[in-house]
Amino acid sequence: MEAIEVRTVFSNHEQSPIQAIGFRIAVFNLDGDNELPAGNVPDLLKSEQF
């Protein structure tokens, strides 16, 4: 639910899909409820302006 809310906020501000996806992954990692390696998150965050 939290990730969906974040994605909606980013869409309302017309941010790029990559930014929304990167932020979703970061939220999932904070929740500790994901299957993705945490190492992928810094690369996504470095490539985008948050």
mmCIF file as gemmi writes it, N, C-alpha and C atoms, coordinates in Angstrom:
data_model
loop_
_atom_site.group_PDB
_atom_site.id
_atom_site.type_symbol
_atom_site.label_atom_id
_atom_site.label_alt_id
_atom_site.label_comp_id
_atom_site.label_asym_id
_atom_site.label_entity_id
_atom_site.label_seq_id
_atom_site.pdbx_PDB_ins_code
_atom_site.Cartn_x
_atom_site.Cartn_y
_atom_site.Cartn_z
_atom_site.occupancy
_atom_site.B_iso_or_equiv
_atom_site.pdbx_formal_charge
_atom_site.auth_seq_id
_atom_site.auth_asym_id
_atom_site.pdbx_PDB_model_num
ATOM 1 N N . MET Axp A 1 ? 0.83 -1.199 0 1 0 ? 1 A 1
ATOM 2 C CA . MET Axp A 1 ? 0 0 0 1 0 ? 1 A 1
ATOM 3 C C . MET Axp A 1 ? 0.868 1.255 0 1 0 ? 1 A 1
ATOM 4 N N . GLU Axp A 2 ? 1.882 1.257 0.833 1 0 ? 2 A 1
ATOM 5 C CA . GLU Axp A 2 ? 2.744 2.438 0.946 1 0 ? 2 A 1
ATOM 6 C C . GLU Axp A 2 ? 3.385 2.773 -0.404 1 0 ? 2 A 1
ATOM 7 N N . ALA Axp A 3 ? 3.845 1.737 -1.102 1 0 ? 3 A 1
ATOM 8 C CA . ALA Axp A 3 ? 4.508 1.961 -2.389 1 0 ? 3 A 1
ATOM 9 C C . ALA Axp A 3 ? 3.542 2.532 -3.419 1 0 ? 3 A 1
ATOM 10 N N . ILE Axp A 4 ? 2.305 2.057 -3.401 1 0 ? 4 A 1
ATOM 11 C CA . ILE Axp A 4 ? 1.308 2.557 -4.352 1 0 ? 4 A 1
ATOM 12 C C . ILE Axp A 4 ? 1.06 4.042 -4.113 1 0 ? 4 A 1
ATOM 13 N N . GLU Axp A 5 ? 0.985 4.439 -2.858 1 0 ? 5 A 1
ATOM 14 C CA . GLU Axp A 5 ? 0.771 5.853 -2.535 1 0 ? 5 A 1
ATOM 15 C C . GLU Axp A 5 ? 1.933 6.702 -3.052 1 0 ? 5 A 1
ATOM 16 N N . VAL Axp A 6 ? 3.148 6.225 -2.869 1 0 ? 6 A 1
ATOM 17 C CA . VAL Axp A 6 ? 4.325 6.969 -3.336 1 0 ? 6 A 1
ATOM 18 C C . VAL Axp A 6 ? 4.29 7.1 -4.853 1 0 ? 6 A 1
ATOM 19 N N . ARG Axp A 7 ? 3.963 6.01 -5.534 1 0 ? 7 A 1
ATOM 20 C CA . ARG Axp A 7 ? 3.915 6.033 -6.996 1 0 ? 7 A 1
ATOM 21 C C . ARG Axp A 7 ? 2.88 7.045 -7.482 1 0 ? 7 A 1
ATOM 22 N N . THR Axp A 8 ? 1.752 7.112 -6.79 1 0 ? 8 A 1
ATOM 23 C CA . THR Axp A 8 ? 0.699 8.059 -7.162 1 0 ? 8 A 1
ATOM 24 C C . THR Axp A 8 ? 1.19 9.496 -7 1 0 ? 8 A 1
ATOM 25 N N . VAL Axp A 9 ? 1.886 9.777 -5.907 1 0 ? 9 A 1
ATOM 26 C CA . VAL Axp A 9 ? 2.415 11.121 -5.673 1 0 ? 9 A 1
ATOM 27 C C . VAL Axp A 9 ? 3.389 11.507 -6.781 1 0 ? 9 A 1
ATOM 28 N N . PHE Axp A 10 ? 4.285 10.579 -7.139 1 0 ? 10 A 1
ATOM 29 C CA . PHE Axp A 10 ? 5.244 10.873 -8.193 1 0 ? 10 A 1
ATOM 30 C C . PHE Axp A 10 ? 4.54 11.121 -9.517 1 0 ? 10 A 1
ATOM 31 N N . SER Axp A 11 ? 3.491 10.343 -9.817 1 0 ? 11 A 1
ATOM 32 C CA . SER Axp A 11 ? 2.749 10.524 -11.064 1 0 ? 11 A 1
ATOM 33 C C . SER Axp A 11 ? 2.074 11.893 -11.089 1 0 ? 11 A 1
ATOM 34 N N . ASN Axp A 12 ? 1.546 12.321 -9.97 1 0 ? 12 A 1
ATOM 35 C CA . ASN Axp A 12 ? 0.879 13.621 -9.901 1 0 ? 12 A 1
ATOM 36 C C . ASN Axp A 12 ? 1.859 14.759 -10.171 1 0 ? 12 A 1
ATOM 37 N N . HIS Axp A 13 ? 3.11 14.556 -9.818 1 0 ? 13 A 1
ATOM 38 C CA . HIS Axp A 13 ? 4.128 15.578 -10.046 1 0 ? 13 A 1
ATOM 39 C C . HIS Axp A 13 ? 4.856 15.351 -11.365 1 0 ? 13 A 1
ATOM 40 N N . GLU Axp A 14 ? 4.343 14.416 -12.175 1 0 ? 14 A 1
ATOM 41 C CA . GLU Axp A 14 ? 4.884 14.139 -13.51 1 0 ? 14 A 1
ATOM 42 C C . GLU Axp A 14 ? 6.367 13.778 -13.45 1 0 ? 14 A 1
ATOM 43 N N . GLN Axp A 15 ? 6.758 12.985 -12.461 1 0 ? 15 A 1
ATOM 44 C CA . GLN Axp A 15 ? 8.127 12.483 -12.398 1 0 ? 15 A 1
ATOM 45 C C . GLN Axp A 15 ? 8.259 11.297 -13.353 1 0 ? 15 A 1
ATOM 46 N N . SER Axp A 16 ? 9.491 10.958 -13.712 1 0 ? 16 A 1
ATOM 47 C CA . SER Axp A 16 ? 9.714 9.858 -14.646 1 0 ? 16 A 1
ATOM 48 C C . SER Axp A 16 ? 9.361 8.522 -13.991 1 0 ? 16 A 1
ATOM 49 N N . PRO Axp A 17 ? 8.949 7.524 -14.787 1 0 ? 17 A 1
ATOM 50 C CA . PRO Axp A 17 ? 8.64 6.192 -14.239 1 0 ? 17 A 1
ATOM 51 C C . PRO Axp A 17 ? 9.83 5.594 -13.487 1 0 ? 17 A 1
ATOM 52 N N . ILE Axp A 18 ? 11.044 5.865 -13.968 1 0 ? 18 A 1
ATOM 53 C CA . ILE Axp A 18 ? 12.237 5.323 -13.305 1 0 ? 18 A 1
ATOM 54 C C . ILE Axp A 18 ? 12.342 5.86 -11.883 1 0 ? 18 A 1
ATOM 55 N N . GLN Axp A 19 ? 12.033 7.133 -11.678 1 0 ? 19 A 1
ATOM 56 C CA . GLN Axp A 19 ? 12.086 7.698 -10.331 1 0 ? 19 A 1
ATOM 57 C C . GLN Axp A 19 ? 11.056 7.021 -9.432 1 0 ? 19 A 1
ATOM 58 N N . ALA Axp A 20 ? 9.845 6.825 -9.948 1 0 ? 20 A 1
ATOM 59 C CA . ALA Axp A 20 ? 8.798 6.188 -9.153 1 0 ? 20 A 1
ATOM 60 C C . ALA Axp A 20 ? 9.195 4.761 -8.798 1 0 ? 20 A 1
ATOM 61 N N . ILE Axp A 21 ? 9.744 4.027 -9.777 1 0 ? 21 A 1
ATOM 62 C CA . ILE Axp A 21 ? 10.163 2.646 -9.531 1 0 ? 21 A 1
ATOM 63 C C . ILE Axp A 21 ? 11.292 2.622 -8.505 1 0 ? 21 A 1
ATOM 64 N N . GLY Axp A 22 ? 12.278 3.506 -8.661 1 0 ? 22 A 1
ATOM 65 C CA . GLY Axp A 22 ? 13.398 3.563 -7.718 1 0 ? 22 A 1
ATOM 66 C C . GLY Axp A 22 ? 12.922 3.845 -6.31 1 0 ? 22 A 1
ATOM 67 N N . PHE Axp A 23 ? 11.956 4.742 -6.186 1 0 ? 23 A 1
ATOM 68 C CA . PHE Axp A 23 ? 11.451 5.076 -4.86 1 0 ? 23 A 1
ATOM 69 C C . PHE Axp A 23 ? 10.662 3.912 -4.279 1 0 ? 23 A 1
ATOM 70 N N . ARG Axp A 24 ? 9.908 3.202 -5.116 1 0 ? 24 A 1
ATOM 71 C CA . ARG Axp A 24 ? 9.16 2.03 -4.652 1 0 ? 24 A 1
ATOM 72 C C . ARG Axp A 24 ? 10.12 0.982 -4.102 1 0 ? 24 A 1
ATOM 73 N N . ILE Axp A 25 ? 11.217 0.742 -4.831 1 0 ? 25 A 1
ATOM 74 C CA . ILE Axp A 25 ? 12.192 -0.25 -4.382 1 0 ? 25 A 1
ATOM 75 C C . ILE Axp A 25 ? 12.794 0.171 -3.043 1 0 ? 25 A 1
ATOM 76 N N . ALA Axp A 26 ? 13.086 1.465 -2.895 1 0 ? 26 A 1
ATOM 77 C CA . ALA Axp A 26 ? 13.647 1.956 -1.64 1 0 ? 26 A 1
ATOM 78 C C . ALA Axp A 26 ? 12.665 1.742 -0.494 1 0 ? 26 A 1
ATOM 79 N N . VAL Axp A 27 ? 11.375 1.985 -0.751 1 0 ? 27 A 1
ATOM 80 C CA . VAL Axp A 27 ? 10.356 1.783 0.282 1 0 ? 27 A 1
ATOM 81 C C . VAL Axp A 27 ? 10.278 0.312 0.659 1 0 ? 27 A 1
ATOM 82 N N . PHE Axp A 28 ? 10.304 -0.578 -0.344 1 0 ? 28 A 1
ATOM 83 C CA . PHE Axp A 28 ? 10.241 -2.01 -0.066 1 0 ? 28 A 1
ATOM 84 C C . PHE Axp A 28 ? 11.444 -2.446 0.771 1 0 ? 28 A 1
ATOM 85 N N . ASN Axp A 29 ? 12.622 -1.897 0.47 1 0 ? 29 A 1
ATOM 86 C CA . ASN Axp A 29 ? 13.808 -2.26 1.234 1 0 ? 29 A 1
ATOM 87 C C . ASN Axp A 29 ? 13.703 -1.774 2.673 1 0 ? 29 A 1
ATOM 88 N N . LEU Axp A 30 ? 13.131 -0.593 2.882 1 0 ? 30 A 1
ATOM 89 C CA . LEU Axp A 30 ? 12.944 -0.091 4.242 1 0 ? 30 A 1
ATOM 90 C C . LEU Axp A 30 ? 11.981 -0.985 5.014 1 0 ? 30 A 1
ATOM 91 N N . ASP Axp A 31 ? 10.965 -1.493 4.302 1 0 ? 31 A 1
ATOM 92 C CA . ASP Axp A 31 ? 10.002 -2.385 4.947 1 0 ? 31 A 1
ATOM 93 C C . ASP Axp A 31 ? 10.607 -3.762 5.198 1 0 ? 31 A 1
ATOM 94 N N . GLY Axp A 32 ? 11.68 -4.102 4.471 1 0 ? 32 A 1
ATOM 95 C CA . GLY Axp A 32 ? 12.3 -5.415 4.621 1 0 ? 32 A 1
ATOM 96 C C . GLY Axp A 32 ? 11.395 -6.528 4.128 1 0 ? 32 A 1
ATOM 97 N N . ASP Axp A 33 ? 10.535 -6.207 3.157 1 0 ? 33 A 1
ATOM 98 C CA . ASP Axp A 33 ? 9.534 -7.175 2.698 1 0 ? 33 A 1
ATOM 99 C C . ASP Axp A 33 ? 9.631 -7.344 1.186 1 0 ? 33 A 1
ATOM 100 N N . ASN Axp A 34 ? 10.859 -7.461 0.682 1 0 ? 34 A 1
ATOM 101 C CA . ASN Axp A 34 ? 11.04 -7.551 -0.77 1 0 ? 34 A 1
ATOM 102 C C . ASN Axp A 34 ? 12 -8.676 -1.132 1 0 ? 34 A 1
ATOM 103 N N . GLU Axp A 35 ? 12.058 -8.995 -2.429 1 0 ? 35 A 1
ATOM 104 C CA . GLU Axp A 35 ? 12.925 -10.065 -2.919 1 0 ? 35 A 1
ATOM 105 C C . GLU Axp A 35 ? 14.16 -9.495 -3.62 1 0 ? 35 A 1
ATOM 106 N N . LEU Axp A 36 ? 14.22 -8.176 -3.753 1 0 ? 36 A 1
ATOM 107 C CA . LEU Axp A 36 ? 15.309 -7.568 -4.51 1 0 ? 36 A 1
ATOM 108 C C . LEU Axp A 36 ? 16.545 -7.347 -3.638 1 0 ? 36 A 1
ATOM 109 N N . PRO Axp A 37 ? 17.748 -7.52 -4.212 1 0 ? 37 A 1
ATOM 110 C CA . PRO Axp A 37 ? 18.975 -7.233 -3.466 1 0 ? 37 A 1
ATOM 111 C C . PRO Axp A 37 ? 19.049 -5.751 -3.11 1 0 ? 37 A 1
ATOM 112 N N . ALA Axp A 38 ? 19.448 -5.457 -1.893 1 0 ? 38 A 1
ATOM 113 C CA . ALA Axp A 38 ? 19.52 -4.058 -1.451 1 0 ? 38 A 1
ATOM 114 C C . ALA Axp A 38 ? 20.543 -3.277 -2.275 1 0 ? 38 A 1
ATOM 115 N N . GLY Axp A 39 ? 21.536 -3.967 -2.838 1 0 ? 39 A 1
ATOM 116 C CA . GLY Axp A 39 ? 22.576 -3.3 -3.613 1 0 ? 39 A 1
ATOM 117 C C . GLY Axp A 39 ? 22.055 -2.591 -4.848 1 0 ? 39 A 1
ATOM 118 N N . ASN Axp A 40 ? 20.866 -2.981 -5.319 1 0 ? 40 A 1
ATOM 119 C CA . ASN Axp A 40 ? 20.305 -2.345 -6.513 1 0 ? 40 A 1
ATOM 120 C C . ASN Axp A 40 ? 19.775 -0.951 -6.221 1 0 ? 40 A 1
ATOM 121 N N . VAL Axp A 41 ? 19.438 -0.676 -4.979 1 0 ? 41 A 1
ATOM 122 C CA . VAL Axp A 41 ? 18.787 0.588 -4.645 1 0 ? 41 A 1
ATOM 123 C C . VAL Axp A 41 ? 19.729 1.791 -4.79 1 0 ? 41 A 1
ATOM 124 N N . PRO Axp A 42 ? 20.945 1.764 -4.245 1 0 ? 42 A 1
ATOM 125 C CA . PRO Axp A 42 ? 21.832 2.927 -4.375 1 0 ? 42 A 1
ATOM 126 C C . PRO Axp A 42 ? 22.081 3.296 -5.838 1 0 ? 42 A 1
ATOM 127 N N . ASP Axp A 43 ? 22.214 2.306 -6.736 1 0 ? 43 A 1
ATOM 128 C CA . ASP Axp A 43 ? 22.443 2.602 -8.146 1 0 ? 43 A 1
ATOM 129 C C . ASP Axp A 43 ? 21.273 3.384 -8.73 1 0 ? 43 A 1
ATOM 130 N N . LEU Axp A 44 ? 20.054 2.968 -8.408 1 0 ? 44 A 1
ATOM 131 C CA . LEU Axp A 44 ? 18.872 3.672 -8.912 1 0 ? 44 A 1
ATOM 132 C C . LEU Axp A 44 ? 18.803 5.084 -8.34 1 0 ? 44 A 1
ATOM 133 N N . LEU Axp A 45 ? 19.075 5.214 -7.048 1 0 ? 45 A 1
ATOM 134 C CA . LEU Axp A 45 ? 18.966 6.527 -6.418 1 0 ? 45 A 1
ATOM 135 C C . LEU Axp A 45 ? 20.043 7.476 -6.933 1 0 ? 45 A 1
ATOM 136 N N . LYS Axp A 46 ? 21.246 6.946 -7.212 1 0 ? 46 A 1
ATOM 137 C CA . LYS Axp A 46 ? 22.321 7.8 -7.715 1 0 ? 46 A 1
ATOM 138 C C . LYS Axp A 46 ? 22.006 8.328 -9.115 1 0 ? 46 A 1
ATOM 139 N N . SER Axp A 47 ? 21.273 7.551 -9.915 1 0 ? 47 A 1
ATOM 140 C CA . SER Axp A 47 ? 21.022 7.939 -11.302 1 0 ? 47 A 1
ATOM 141 C C . SER Axp A 47 ? 19.889 8.947 -11.43 1 0 ? 47 A 1
ATOM 142 N N . GLU Axp A 48 ? 19.159 9.194 -10.351 1 0 ? 48 A 1
ATOM 143 C CA . GLU Axp A 48 ? 18 10.101 -10.418 1 0 ? 48 A 1
ATOM 144 C C . GLU Axp A 48 ? 18.106 11.183 -9.349 1 0 ? 48 A 1
ATOM 145 N N . GLN Axp A 49 ? 17.473 12.325 -9.614 1 0 ? 49 A 1
ATOM 146 C CA . GLN Axp A 49 ? 17.413 13.414 -8.63 1 0 ? 49 A 1
ATOM 147 C C . GLN Axp A 49 ? 16.166 13.246 -7.773 1 0 ? 49 A 1
ATOM 148 N N . PHE Axp A 50 ? 16.354 13.115 -6.471 1 0 ? 50 A 1
ATOM 149 C CA . PHE Axp A 50 ? 15.191 12.968 -5.586 1 0 ? 50 A 1
ATOM 150 C C . PHE Axp A 50 ? 15.023 14.22 -4.748 1 0 ? 50 A 1
